[in-house]
């Protein structure tokens, strides 16, 4: 059963047809239309409709200038927004493709990223970075095995703001060789007599790349750290 909306739409289309206008252009011009285009009034059609409005207006009650300007401004605004949306969609698609390609290029490499699980170098040593937003009175770093057993404590004393490089030789506190990794690394930063945990950036291997449910958010799959967004990467090794 047809509703009021169908009758109104048909009446509007009939009016345009009598003026030689289709919703997307002058009638008689064959064109394959999308669903969006089929429901749009194009610029040519709008101008022809406006011309017919002026030709058929009551000379004793002409369309006021402000009304005409308002109609033209409204059409211009809608047309501008439509074009802007198309441009933004194009830019979004291009950025998504670029981010995905970049993420895929990281597979098989190591990236510097925030985390508490660290893998050693081939010689058993380990490198990490501790970002300090402000100066610290004392900094200490602990390295434990995967079960949480303490292996080594590194003391760095007072430090200025900036990136503190952490270099561990792979030895325990007693001087022996540490068990095989991966390791758990944590940092404690003391300021004004109060010590707080501080996040560490570790080097993690990128094993694969996953896309979000909507396909536009590439995520790096990192050994020991799970999934991390591409934006979290600080450096690529």
C-alpha contacts under 8 A as a table, 3 or more apart, distances in Angstrom:
res1	aa1	res2	aa2	distance
2	X	6	X	6.02
2	X	7	X	7.44
3	X	6	X	5.38
3	X	7	X	6.66
4	X	7	X	5.15
4	X	8	X	6.21
5	X	8	X	5.16
5	X	9	X	6.07
6	X	9	X	5.12
6	X	10	X	6.10
7	X	10	X	5.12
7	X	11	X	6.10
8	X	11	X	5.11
8	X	12	X	6.15
9	X	12	X	5.14
9	X	13	X	6.18
10	X	13	X	5.07
10	X	14	X	6.06
11	X	14	X	5.05
11	X	15	X	6.23
12	X	15	X	5.16
12	X	16	X	6.33
13	X	16	X	5.11
13	X	17	X	6.03
13	X	22	X	7.47
13	X	23	X	7.62
14	X	17	X	4.96
14	X	18	X	6.26
15	X	18	X	5.30
15	X	19	X	6.62
16	X	19	X	5.14
16	X	20	X	6.34
16	X	21	X	4.87
16	X	22	X	6.24
16	X	23	X	7.69
16	X	49	X	7.76
17	X	20	X	4.94
17	X	21	X	5.25
17	X	22	X	6.34
17	X	27	X	7.35
18	X	21	X	7.38
19	X	49	X	7.56
19	X	52	X	7.77
20	X	26	X	6.11
20	X	27	X	5.31
21	X	25	X	6.14
21	X	26	X	4.58
21	X	27	X	5.00
21	X	45	X	5.80
21	X	48	X	7.64
21	X	49	X	7.81
22	X	25	X	5.14
22	X	26	X	5.54
22	X	27	X	5.10
22	X	41	X	7.71
22	X	45	X	6.89
23	X	37	X	7.93
23	X	38	X	6.44
23	X	39	X	6.52
23	X	40	X	5.65
23	X	41	X	4.50
23	X	42	X	6.42
23	X	45	X	6.93
24	X	37	X	6.43
24	X	38	X	6.61
24	X	39	X	7.85
24	X	40	X	5.93
24	X	41	X	5.15
24	X	42	X	4.57
24	X	43	X	8.00
24	X	45	X	6.76
25	X	29	X	7.63
25	X	41	X	7.36
25	X	42	X	5.63
25	X	43	X	7.52
25	X	44	X	5.77
25	X	45	X	5.09
26	X	29	X	6.58
26	X	44	X	6.98
26	X	45	X	6.11
33	X	36	X	7.89
33	X	37	X	5.70
33	X	38	X	5.96
34	X	37	X	5.14
34	X	38	X	6.16
35	X	38	X	5.15
35	X	39	X	6.76
36	X	39	X	5.58
36	X	40	X	6.58
37	X	40	X	5.07
41	X	45	X	6.28
41	X	46	X	6.49
42	X	45	X	5.26
42	X	46	X	6.13
43	X	46	X	5.04
43	X	47	X	6.23
44	X	47	X	5.28
44	X	48	X	6.22
45	X	48	X	5.14
45	X	49	X	6.03
46	X	49	X	5.10
46	X	50	X	6.09
47	X	50	X	5.00
47	X	51	X	6.14
48	X	51	X	5.02
48	X	52	X	6.22
49	X	52	X	5.13
49	X	53	X	6.15
50	X	53	X	4.95
50	X	54	X	6.37
51	X	54	X	5.17
51	X	55	X	6.23
52	X	55	X	5.00
52	X	56	X	6.05
53	X	56	X	5.35
53	X	57	X	5.94
54	X	57	X	5.36
54	X	63	X	7.55
57	X	61	X	7.41
57	X	62	X	5.82
57	X	63	X	6.97
58	X	61	X	5.08
58	X	62	X	5.53
59	X	62	X	5.37
63	X	67	X	6.73
63	X	68	X	6.85
64	X	67	X	5.30
64	X	68	X	6.46
65	X	68	X	5.17
65	X	69	X	6.12
66	X	69	X	5.06
66	X	70	X	5.99
67	X	70	X	5.00
67	X	71	X	6.23
68	X	71	X	5.13
68	X	72	X	6.28
69	X	72	X	5.16
69	X	73	X	5.96
70	X	73	X	5.06
70	X	74	X	5.99
71	X	74	X	5.14
71	X	75	X	6.26
72	X	75	X	5.17
72	X	76	X	6.06
73	X	76	X	5.03
73	X	77	X	6.01
74	X	77	X	5.12
74	X	78	X	6.21
75	X	78	X	5.18
75	X	79	X	6.04
76	X	79	X	5.14
76	X	80	X	6.00
77	X	80	X	5.09
77	X	81	X	6.16
78	X	81	X	5.18
78	X	82	X	6.16
79	X	82	X	5.12
79	X	83	X	6.29
80	X	83	X	5.23
80	X	84	X	6.09
81	X	84	X	4.99
81	X	85	X	6.09
82	X	85	X	5.19
82	X	86	X	6.40
83	X	86	X	5.14
83	X	87	X	6.25
84	X	87	X	5.03
84	X	88	X	6.11
85	X	88	X	5.09
85	X	89	X	6.08
86	X	89	X	5.16
86	X	90	X	6.24
87	X	90	X	5.10
87	X	91	X	6.22
88	X	91	X	5.01
88	X	92	X	6.02
89	X	92	X	5.03
89	X	93	X	6.19
90	X	93	X	5.21
90	X	94	X	6.24
91	X	94	X	5.09
91	X	95	X	6.13
92	X	95	X	5.16
92	X	96	X	6.09
93	X	96	X	5.11
93	X	97	X	6.22
94	X	97	X	5.23
94	X	98	X	6.18
95	X	98	X	4.97
95	X	99	X	6.02
96	X	99	X	5.14
96	X	100	X	6.08
96	X	216	X	5.68
96	X	217	X	7.39
97	X	100	X	5.17
97	X	101	X	6.17
98	X	101	X	5.20
98	X	102	X	6.14
99	X	102	X	5.03
99	X	103	X	6.05
99	X	218	X	6.94
99	X	230	X	7.84
100	X	103	X	5.07
100	X	104	X	6.18
100	X	217	X	7.90
100	X	218	X	5.67
101	X	104	X	5.19
101	X	105	X	6.30
102	X	105	X	5.15
102	X	106	X	6.81
103	X	106	X	5.39
103	X	107	X	7.34
103	X	209	X	6.63
103	X	218	X	6.64
103	X	219	X	7.48
103	X	220	X	6.82
103	X	230	X	6.63
104	X	107	X	5.63
104	X	208	X	7.49
104	X	209	X	6.17
106	X	109	X	5.41
106	X	110	X	7.54
106	X	111	X	7.95
106	X	206	X	6.44
106	X	236	X	7.73
107	X	205	X	7.98
107	X	206	X	5.05
107	X	207	X	5.68
107	X	208	X	5.53
107	X	209	X	7.19
108	X	205	X	6.66
108	X	206	X	5.60
108	X	207	X	6.08
108	X	208	X	7.88
109	X	205	X	5.79
109	X	206	X	5.73
109	X	236	X	7.24
109	X	237	X	6.32
110	X	203	X	5.89
110	X	204	X	5.11
110	X	205	X	4.21
110	X	206	X	5.83
110	X	236	X	6.10
110	X	237	X	5.13
111	X	202	X	7.90
111	X	203	X	5.32
111	X	204	X	5.46
111	X	205	X	6.53
111	X	206	X	7.15
111	X	233	X	6.37
111	X	234	X	7.29
111	X	235	X	5.66
111	X	236	X	4.43
111	X	237	X	5.68
112	X	201	X	6.02
112	X	202	X	5.38
112	X	203	X	4.52
112	X	204	X	6.52
112	X	233	X	6.02
112	X	234	X	5.43
112	X	235	X	5.00
112	X	236	X	6.26
112	X	237	X	7.49
113	X	201	X	4.93
113	X	202	X	5.57
113	X	203	X	6.49
113	X	204	X	7.19
113	X	232	X	6.31
113	X	233	X	5.17
113	X	234	X	5.88
113	X	235	X	7.52
114	X	199	X	6.66
114	X	200	X	5.69
114	X	201	X	4.09
114	X	202	X	6.10
114	X	232	X	7.57
115	X	118	X	7.71
115	X	199	X	7.09
115	X	200	X	6.10
115	X	201	X	5.81
115	X	202	X	6.00
115	X	225	X	6.65
116	X	184	X	5.53
116	X	185	X	5.19
116	X	186	X	6.40
116	X	199	X	7.67
116	X	200	X	6.64
116	X	201	X	7.78
116	X	202	X	7.21
116	X	225	X	7.91
117	X	182	X	6.57
117	X	183	X	5.69
117	X	184	X	4.83
117	X	185	X	6.29
117	X	202	X	7.30
117	X	224	X	5.94
117	X	225	X	6.61
118	X	126	X	7.67
118	X	181	X	7.72
118	X	182	X	5.61
118	X	183	X	5.21
118	X	184	X	6.25
118	X	185	X	6.71
118	X	202	X	5.79
118	X	203	X	6.55
118	X	204	X	6.69
118	X	224	X	7.77
119	X	126	X	7.05
119	X	181	X	5.99
119	X	182	X	4.73
119	X	183	X	6.40
119	X	203	X	7.10
119	X	204	X	6.75
120	X	123	X	7.63
120	X	124	X	5.27
120	X	125	X	5.44
120	X	126	X	4.67
120	X	127	X	7.61
120	X	170	X	7.90
120	X	181	X	6.44
120	X	182	X	6.87
120	X	183	X	7.91
121	X	124	X	5.26
121	X	125	X	5.35
121	X	126	X	5.82
121	X	127	X	7.99
122	X	125	X	7.43
124	X	169	X	7.06
124	X	170	X	5.14
124	X	180	X	7.93
125	X	167	X	7.49
125	X	168	X	5.52
125	X	169	X	4.48
125	X	170	X	4.47
126	X	166	X	7.97
126	X	167	X	5.96
126	X	168	X	5.07
126	X	169	X	6.61
126	X	170	X	6.68
127	X	165	X	7.40
127	X	166	X	5.60
127	X	167	X	4.81
127	X	168	X	6.43
127	X	202	X	7.23
127	X	203	X	7.36
128	X	165	X	6.16
128	X	166	X	4.98
128	X	167	X	6.73
128	X	200	X	7.09
128	X	201	X	5.81
128	X	202	X	4.78
128	X	203	X	6.61
129	X	163	X	6.26
129	X	164	X	5.66
129	X	165	X	4.71
129	X	166	X	5.59
129	X	200	X	6.02
129	X	201	X	5.05
129	X	202	X	6.54
130	X	163	X	5.63
130	X	164	X	4.97
130	X	165	X	6.41
130	X	166	X	7.07
130	X	187	X	7.70
130	X	198	X	7.77
130	X	199	X	6.99
130	X	200	X	4.87
130	X	201	X	6.15
131	X	161	X	7.85
131	X	162	X	5.81
131	X	163	X	4.41
131	X	164	X	6.17
131	X	199	X	7.70
131	X	200	X	7.01
131	X	201	X	7.68
132	X	135	X	6.82
132	X	136	X	7.70
132	X	160	X	7.58
132	X	161	X	4.99
132	X	162	X	5.01
132	X	163	X	5.96
132	X	164	X	7.15
133	X	161	X	5.49
133	X	162	X	6.33
134	X	160	X	6.73
134	X	161	X	4.31
134	X	162	X	7.27
135	X	158	X	7.61
135	X	159	X	5.69
135	X	160	X	4.22
135	X	161	X	4.46
135	X	191	X	7.95
136	X	139	X	6.77
136	X	158	X	5.51
136	X	159	X	5.26
136	X	160	X	6.38
136	X	161	X	7.39
136	X	189	X	6.37
136	X	190	X	5.95
136	X	191	X	5.36
137	X	157	X	6.77
137	X	158	X	4.41
137	X	159	X	6.67
137	X	189	X	7.65
137	X	190	X	5.60
137	X	191	X	5.29
137	X	192	X	7.16
137	X	193	X	7.99
138	X	156	X	6.84
138	X	157	X	4.38
138	X	158	X	4.40
138	X	159	X	6.90
138	X	189	X	6.02
138	X	190	X	5.11
138	X	191	X	7.16
139	X	155	X	6.21
139	X	156	X	5.26
139	X	157	X	5.32
139	X	158	X	6.37
139	X	159	X	7.19
139	X	187	X	7.24
139	X	188	X	5.89
139	X	189	X	4.74
139	X	190	X	6.37
140	X	153	X	7.03
140	X	154	X	5.60
140	X	155	X	4.47
140	X	156	X	5.88
140	X	157	X	7.29
140	X	187	X	5.81
140	X	188	X	5.39
140	X	189	X	6.72
141	X	153	X	5.77
141	X	154	X	5.02
141	X	155	X	6.48
141	X	185	X	7.09
141	X	186	X	5.68
141	X	187	X	4.35
141	X	188	X	6.34
142	X	150	X	7.15
142	X	151	X	7.65
142	X	152	X	5.86
142	X	153	X	4.52
142	X	154	X	6.26
142	X	185	X	5.79
142	X	186	X	5.39
142	X	187	X	6.39
143	X	150	X	6.16
143	X	151	X	5.64
143	X	152	X	5.20
143	X	153	X	6.40
143	X	183	X	6.47
143	X	184	X	5.69
143	X	185	X	4.68
143	X	186	X	6.72
144	X	147	X	7.58
144	X	148	X	5.30
144	X	149	X	5.13
144	X	150	X	4.25
144	X	151	X	4.94
144	X	152	X	6.90
144	X	183	X	5.64
144	X	184	X	5.05
144	X	185	X	6.51
145	X	148	X	5.34
145	X	149	X	5.42
145	X	150	X	6.68
145	X	151	X	6.69
145	X	179	X	7.42
145	X	181	X	6.74
145	X	182	X	6.97
145	X	183	X	4.84
145	X	184	X	6.05
146	X	149	X	7.49
146	X	181	X	7.22
146	X	182	X	6.34
146	X	183	X	5.53
146	X	184	X	6.19
148	X	184	X	7.08
150	X	153	X	7.87
151	X	172	X	5.17
151	X	173	X	6.44
151	X	178	X	6.97
152	X	171	X	7.35
152	X	172	X	5.07
152	X	173	X	4.95
153	X	173	X	6.90
156	X	159	X	7.40
159	X	164	X	7.94
168	X	171	X	7.54
170	X	177	X	6.29
170	X	178	X	5.75
171	X	174	X	7.73
171	X	175	X	5.41
171	X	176	X	5.40
171	X	177	X	4.73
171	X	178	X	5.25
172	X	175	X	5.14
172	X	176	X	5.36
172	X	177	X	6.13
172	X	178	X	5.45
173	X	176	X	7.58
182	X	224	X	7.93
185	X	200	X	7.58
186	X	197	X	7.42
186	X	198	X	7.46
186	X	199	X	7.26
186	X	200	X	6.81
187	X	197	X	5.80
187	X	198	X	5.43
187	X	199	X	6.81
187	X	200	X	6.79
188	X	195	X	6.18
188	X	196	X	5.51
188	X	197	X	4.55
188	X	198	X	5.80
189	X	195	X	5.30
189	X	196	X	5.40
189	X	197	X	6.25
189	X	198	X	6.38
190	X	193	X	6.10
190	X	194	X	5.19
190	X	195	X	3.90
190	X	196	X	6.28
191	X	194	X	5.35
191	X	195	X	6.36
204	X	222	X	6.15
204	X	223	X	6.34
204	X	224	X	7.75
204	X	225	X	7.77
205	X	222	X	5.68
205	X	223	X	5.69
206	X	209	X	7.94
206	X	220	X	6.50
206	X	221	X	5.86
206	X	222	X	4.70
206	X	223	X	6.60
207	X	220	X	7.78
207	X	221	X	5.71
207	X	222	X	5.79
207	X	223	X	6.54
208	X	220	X	6.32
208	X	221	X	5.23
208	X	222	X	7.50
209	X	218	X	6.68
209	X	219	X	5.66
209	X	220	X	4.77
209	X	221	X	5.66
210	X	218	X	5.74
210	X	219	X	5.09
210	X	220	X	6.46
210	X	221	X	7.07
211	X	214	X	7.69
211	X	215	X	5.13
211	X	216	X	6.53
211	X	217	X	5.49
211	X	218	X	4.51
211	X	219	X	5.98
212	X	215	X	4.92
212	X	216	X	6.17
212	X	217	X	4.98
212	X	218	X	6.36
212	X	219	X	7.31
213	X	216	X	7.95
214	X	217	X	7.48
215	X	218	X	7.55
217	X	229	X	7.81
218	X	229	X	6.76
218	X	230	X	6.76
219	X	227	X	6.02
219	X	228	X	5.63
219	X	229	X	4.73
219	X	230	X	6.07
220	X	227	X	5.44
220	X	228	X	5.26
220	X	229	X	6.08
220	X	230	X	6.42
221	X	225	X	7.73
221	X	226	X	5.48
221	X	227	X	4.55
221	X	228	X	6.60
222	X	225	X	5.32
222	X	226	X	5.17
222	X	227	X	6.10
222	X	228	X	7.31
223	X	226	X	6.45
225	X	228	X	7.77
228	X	232	X	6.71
229	X	232	X	5.58
229	X	233	X	7.65
230	X	233	X	5.82
233	X	236	X	7.44
